[in-house]
């Protein structure tokens, strides 16, 4: 009797664990997140210093939003693949170049 209760408890535990939503370990993107934060700080600094016009800053912020959306899409299935991460990093590099260009073009 005790043995059957033990198996029943194990079975119920297995069912409960299988039905629980799991936090996917492959969905963590700390490097991408840090890069995004750094770029957003650079945009804010450009606005504060006057190196970026409101229009330039708005365009750069739209680019950052695009990267955030790419990251959210990649995380949606619980795993960020290497290809997805590379695609996000490529877009971040494009945004980085845009930030540099806009901050140093002397437009006000």
PyMOL commands that set and color helices and strands:
alter all, ss='L'
color gray80, all
select helices_A, chain A and resi 2-19+25-27+30-49+54-75+82-103
alter helices_A, ss='H'
color red, helices_A
deselect
rebuild
show_as cartoon
